[in-house]
């Protein structure tokens, strides 16, 4: 039996387990939906459910905070054209790898060519030697020099595998999303240096390539369609307007309590060839590090909770976040013809619950959007915030256990 809850503002909320709603996608890590760990990644079943339940053939789908690119990867399976915007240029790698056609590749030859290559590449990174022991750099330089010399599709069979192995051979803790040197990661490097680490490097890389090929094969078993699409990486969604009408917006905006996605992938971006100045410029455009213009916020819940936040820096974070995402949805929504689907998690500021979905709903109602339903999905696994104790407060961790999909329909 489905229990429908109605909030005091009349918002209809329905519990759901999206993972159980789309039989053709058996798990959240199936196919190429999880070939690289990216913070706060959409699970594919959410997008699939939206496309199957609400969309019609010929519609164009738009994700202005595309992250890993899941909306585009799923849209191809169901034959929908799509537009993706993302500040982080790593989407060029995750998306273009995830949508590859069946990979007929001679892995042994690829490995032989890589090992025999004389090409070299080292990132222009002032902290390179902090994150990598000197011993590993010649090997990494050789591998990355080979990959950067490639111009065909074979490059995408190597980029993500090599990023994974490079992260493992660094002082960064590869089990944590942010760039973090832990006791574990330092011990990991010390242990590697005492072993035949060159053999381990090539073995790991080969296995990662083989795993990726299997994932690409799984994706192609879903019979993705050749559709029109537009991918804009390095784009500032808060300052950009849509130049054409789209039918549907599906997105998961940055989390209130974790918005540093450029910093999470900084190591990868350097090895991909981006320079320090450009990466720093991207970081400055993330919501916590920019001054966002104030806007009229049409939400009683927003103002009621704001009065309860007594610390000035937390109130500033709260204001900046909602001014940013609500302005973005208001502006972009002007060119969205049919639906907006906004996937958010209820957050906390100093243990004060912040119902982001209700604030978004109240605001957009005033701008010509009718709230249809909010689906409340239980989080089955947590990667981004796994901890028994909140490291910021030292208190028992009580982070979000549900995520909410707000469904809004344009009022004609």
C-alpha atoms as one frame of an Amber mdcrd trajectory, in Angstrom:
protein
   0.000   0.000   0.000   1.346   3.474  -0.886   1.002   6.013   1.932   0.613
   9.575   0.704   1.636  12.313   3.122   0.495  15.911   2.768   2.523  18.692
   4.360   1.042  21.722   6.079   1.585  23.655   2.841  -0.429  21.100   0.876
   2.590  19.415  -0.699   1.804  15.819  -1.657   4.633  13.430  -0.769   4.773
   9.799  -1.868   7.347   7.250  -0.645   9.126   5.337  -3.396  12.172   3.157
  -3.978  13.379   4.214  -7.415  15.814   1.272  -7.572  12.807  -1.064  -7.656
  10.847   0.837 -10.293  12.944   0.198 -13.428  13.495  -3.497 -14.094  15.736
  -3.047 -17.135  18.381  -1.344 -14.963  19.029  -3.995 -12.296  21.425  -2.031
 -10.060  22.645   1.535  -9.598  26.136   0.479 -10.737  24.979  -1.427 -13.819
  26.582  -0.762 -17.202  28.368   2.584 -17.462  26.244   4.384 -14.864  29.028
   4.161 -12.283  32.360   3.761 -14.043  33.898   6.520 -11.944  33.240   7.750
  -8.400  31.707  11.204  -8.692  30.246  13.131  -5.721  26.454  13.037  -5.305
  25.861  11.139  -8.534  22.300  10.616  -9.790  21.215   6.995  -9.674  20.038
   6.028 -13.191  16.667   4.691 -12.042  15.507   8.181 -11.018  16.061   9.527
 -14.529  14.623   6.380 -16.129  11.470   6.607 -13.994  10.941  10.242 -15.000
  11.421   9.522 -18.708   9.103   6.499 -18.658   6.389   8.111 -16.520   6.217
  11.714 -17.663   7.959  12.182 -21.001   6.757  11.727 -24.567   8.701  10.895
 -27.743  10.324  13.934 -29.311  10.904  15.773 -26.042  14.298  17.295 -25.223
  15.746  16.793 -21.746  17.999  19.345 -19.999  20.281  19.003 -16.960  21.953
  22.281 -15.902  23.966  20.648 -13.064  24.909  17.518 -14.975  27.783  16.266
 -12.779  28.729  12.806 -14.001  26.288  13.043 -16.935  23.770  10.394 -15.866
  20.807  12.262 -17.359  22.383  12.085 -20.805  23.529   8.481 -20.488  20.009
   7.365 -19.485  18.281   9.592 -22.057  20.015   7.709 -24.866  18.574   4.415
 -23.620  15.029   5.758 -24.020  15.667   7.749 -27.183  15.512  11.319 -25.880
  17.635  14.210 -27.119  19.376  16.053 -24.308  21.397  19.084 -23.240  23.969
  18.866 -20.442  25.680  21.757 -18.653  28.385  21.226 -16.059  31.047  23.426
 -14.469  33.432  20.502 -13.965  35.124  19.558 -17.282  35.657  15.976 -16.112
  32.169  15.378 -17.556  33.835  15.293 -20.986  35.520  12.060 -19.888  32.755
  10.433 -17.836  29.992  11.127 -20.365  31.935  10.345 -23.538  33.255   7.110
 -22.058  29.842   6.063 -20.749  28.126   6.369 -24.155  30.742   4.431 -26.148
  29.569   1.807 -28.593  30.784  -1.768 -28.171  34.515  -1.677 -27.563  36.330
  -4.094 -29.837  39.833  -3.699 -28.473  43.052  -5.682 -28.357  43.908  -4.987
 -24.731  47.230  -6.814 -24.917  48.312  -4.585 -27.813  47.125  -1.450 -26.025
  49.180  -2.370 -22.970  52.245  -3.206 -25.084  52.002   0.114 -26.943  51.647
   2.001 -23.671  54.624   0.258 -22.067  56.802   0.908 -25.130  55.746   4.516
 -25.598  58.337   7.271 -25.331  55.784  10.046 -24.877  55.848  11.898 -21.562
  53.423  14.112 -19.670  53.422  15.647 -16.198  50.720  18.035 -15.002  51.588
  21.669 -14.341  50.722  21.434 -10.670  52.624  23.187  -7.911  51.634  20.486
  -5.384  52.482  17.506  -7.605  55.284  16.276  -5.339  53.098  16.582  -2.258
  50.598  14.136  -3.706  52.980  11.725  -5.504  56.272  10.137  -4.436  59.130
  10.880  -6.807  59.554   7.167  -7.621  56.122   6.915  -9.270  56.318   9.998
 -11.490  58.366   8.589 -14.421  55.935   5.684 -14.798  52.889   7.931 -14.545
  54.459  10.403 -16.978  55.000   7.642 -19.532  51.452   6.267 -19.229  49.821
   9.689 -19.441  52.110  10.764 -22.280  50.857   7.791 -24.280  47.193   8.501
 -23.531  47.483  12.188 -24.399  49.096  11.232 -27.716  46.011   9.249 -28.800
  43.448  10.834 -31.076  40.953   8.013 -31.667  38.224   6.397 -29.545  40.823
   4.132 -27.924  41.713   7.090 -25.712  38.389   6.709 -23.877  39.166   3.099
 -23.036  42.213   4.339 -21.148  41.278   7.632 -19.508  39.062   6.407 -16.662
  41.135   3.264 -15.957  44.286   5.392 -15.792  42.592   7.994 -13.572  41.649
   5.248 -11.122  45.128   3.758 -11.024  46.761   7.189 -10.791  44.609   8.044
  -7.776  45.590   4.729  -6.169  49.299   5.456  -6.717  49.024   8.847  -5.008
  49.026   9.973  -1.383  45.329  10.723  -1.764  42.877   8.398  -0.076  41.053
   6.948  -3.092  38.197   5.781  -0.850  37.295   9.398  -0.029  35.771  11.733
  -2.604  37.719  14.835  -1.636  41.470  15.165  -2.131  42.650  13.929   1.266
  45.930  12.518   2.557  45.042  10.051   5.289  46.985   7.619   7.497  45.698
   4.842   5.281  46.868   6.477   2.055  50.346   7.230   3.402  50.690   3.638
   4.572  49.407   2.463   1.183  52.208   4.295  -0.639  54.865   3.078   1.811
  53.708  -0.504   1.239  53.654  -0.059  -2.548  57.231   1.219  -2.563  58.365
  -2.003  -0.899  56.762  -4.191  -3.577  57.134  -4.645  -7.340  54.910  -1.639
  -7.851  55.539  -1.314 -11.591  54.043  -4.747 -12.218  51.134  -3.895  -9.929
  50.544  -0.626 -11.815  50.283  -2.335 -15.210  48.200  -5.223 -13.828  45.741
  -2.798 -12.223  45.500  -0.737 -15.396  44.850  -3.786 -17.574  42.151  -5.067
 -15.204  40.471  -1.655 -15.125  40.402  -1.562 -18.944  38.853  -5.036 -19.084
  36.263  -4.055 -16.478  35.364  -0.929 -18.451  34.931  -2.935 -21.662  32.460
  -5.214 -19.839  30.563  -2.173 -18.558  30.371  -0.707 -22.061  29.019  -4.034
 -23.322  26.326  -3.973 -20.618  25.332  -0.452 -21.618  24.989  -1.426 -25.238
  22.751  -4.338 -24.240  20.280  -1.629 -23.155  20.153  -0.596 -26.842  20.899
   3.135 -26.503  19.724   5.260 -29.415  21.650   7.720 -31.566  20.102  11.016
 -30.468  20.924  14.698 -30.798  22.738  16.048 -27.779  24.696  19.054 -26.581
  27.359  18.870 -23.889  28.790  22.092 -22.424  31.612  21.594 -19.912  33.200
  24.366 -17.873  29.970  26.331 -18.082  28.709  28.588 -15.304  25.046  27.644
 -14.937  24.371  30.571 -12.600  25.395  33.072 -15.266  24.127  31.350 -18.440
  20.725  31.480 -20.117  19.168  28.813 -22.302  19.184  29.929 -25.928  16.432
  27.519 -26.954  13.351  25.915 -25.482  13.547  22.465 -23.894  10.674  20.302
 -22.717  11.960  18.878 -19.470  14.520  19.902 -16.853  15.884  17.034 -14.737
  18.635  17.848 -12.288  20.168  17.417  -8.876  21.667  20.766  -7.802  24.765
  20.957  -5.591  24.169  19.816  -2.016  23.737  22.504   0.643  26.339  20.822
   2.866  28.789  19.636   0.180  29.383  21.814  -2.848  33.137  21.479  -3.522
  33.024  19.223  -6.564  35.979  20.825  -8.379  38.156  20.271  -5.336  37.032
  16.638  -5.206  38.353  15.982  -8.716  41.334  18.347  -8.743  43.899  15.540
  -9.002  42.104  14.079 -12.012  41.773  17.457 -13.747  45.508  18.116 -13.532
  46.382  14.752 -15.113  43.769  15.363 -17.818  45.818  18.397 -18.812  44.026
  21.377 -17.266  46.335  23.967 -15.773  46.337  25.402 -12.270  44.954  28.806
 -13.192  41.957  27.308 -15.000  41.178  24.849 -12.184  41.354  27.659  -9.633
  38.982  29.741 -11.758  36.486  26.859 -11.781  36.713  26.475  -7.994  35.938
  30.159  -7.514  32.694  29.698  -9.441  31.356  27.047  -7.063  28.512  28.345
  -4.907  30.354  28.613  -1.546  33.164  30.704  -3.069  31.231  33.325  -4.997
  28.982  36.203  -4.130  25.499  35.526  -5.463  23.087  38.377  -6.096  20.080
  38.505  -3.785  16.672  37.734  -5.210  13.109  37.777  -3.918  12.530  34.341
  -2.411   8.861  33.363  -2.280   9.001  30.815   0.523   7.674  31.231   4.041
   9.649  28.155   5.093  12.886  29.793   3.934  12.376  32.879   6.116  11.090
  30.945   9.139  14.206  28.759   9.203  16.521  31.674   8.448  15.544  33.305
  11.731  16.641  30.180  13.602  20.185  30.287  12.172  22.061  32.490  14.637
  25.654  32.113  13.416  26.375  34.738  10.773  28.627  32.565   8.572  26.030
  29.778   8.481  23.274  32.242   7.667  25.433  33.615   4.850  25.959  30.073
   3.495  22.195  29.457   3.711  21.360  32.715   1.915  23.983  32.231  -0.771
  22.864  28.693  -1.525  19.166  29.439  -1.924  19.739  32.662  -3.833  21.938
  30.678  -6.237  19.749  27.673  -6.948  16.402  29.483  -6.893  17.614  32.158
  -9.299  18.951  29.448 -11.582  15.667  27.521 -11.602  13.623  30.680 -12.104
  15.732  31.871 -15.044  16.186  28.507 -16.743  12.559  27.597 -16.129  11.469
  30.369 -18.474  12.651  28.196 -21.385  11.300  24.880 -20.021   8.004  24.048
 -21.692   6.569  21.156 -19.682   8.175  19.837 -16.478  10.905  20.416 -13.942
  12.161  17.476 -11.883  14.457  18.584  -9.062  16.181  15.915  -6.966  17.381
  17.148  -3.563  18.179  15.853  -0.112  16.865  17.478   3.078  19.907  19.012
   4.755  20.819  20.236   8.235  22.564  23.321   9.510  23.722  22.801  13.107
  21.083  20.051  13.453  18.367  22.341  12.109  16.534  20.405   9.351  16.365
  22.332   6.069  13.616  20.949   3.773  15.141  22.081   0.470  12.338  20.439
  -1.506   9.650  22.473   0.275  11.539  25.755  -0.191  12.060  25.054  -3.895
   8.397  24.076  -4.315   7.039  27.158  -2.523   9.245  29.503  -4.540   8.507
  28.034  -7.952   4.771  27.849  -7.295   4.799  31.637  -7.243   6.533  31.678
 -10.644   3.935  29.677 -12.590   4.757  26.071 -11.692   2.195  23.644 -10.289
   3.453  21.106  -7.782   2.352  17.629  -8.847   4.058  15.421  -6.247   7.270
  14.972  -4.300   8.637  11.433  -4.326  10.548  10.492  -1.183  13.251   7.924
  -1.954  15.076   6.072   0.816  18.863   6.157   0.455  20.002   2.537   0.304
  23.758   3.140   0.193  25.815   6.136   1.128  29.198   6.774  -0.463  29.699
  10.483  -0.153  28.989  10.859   3.566  29.840   7.531   5.196  30.772   8.181
   8.833  29.606   7.261  12.327  30.697  10.663  13.596  30.361  13.957  11.768
  33.997  15.071  11.267  33.006  18.749  11.356  31.231  18.637  14.733  32.506
  15.505  16.473  28.883  14.572  17.134  27.079  11.376  16.192  26.339  11.531
  12.499  22.695  12.010  11.564  22.909  12.895   7.905  20.143  12.571   5.383
  18.421   9.233   4.932  16.071  10.211   2.094  16.243  12.144  -1.146  13.281
  13.929  -2.663  12.229  14.292  -6.294  10.088  17.397  -6.736   7.776  17.207
  -9.780   6.618  20.567 -11.122   4.430  21.139 -14.172   4.339  24.412 -16.127
   1.019  26.207 -15.858  -0.092  27.178 -19.355
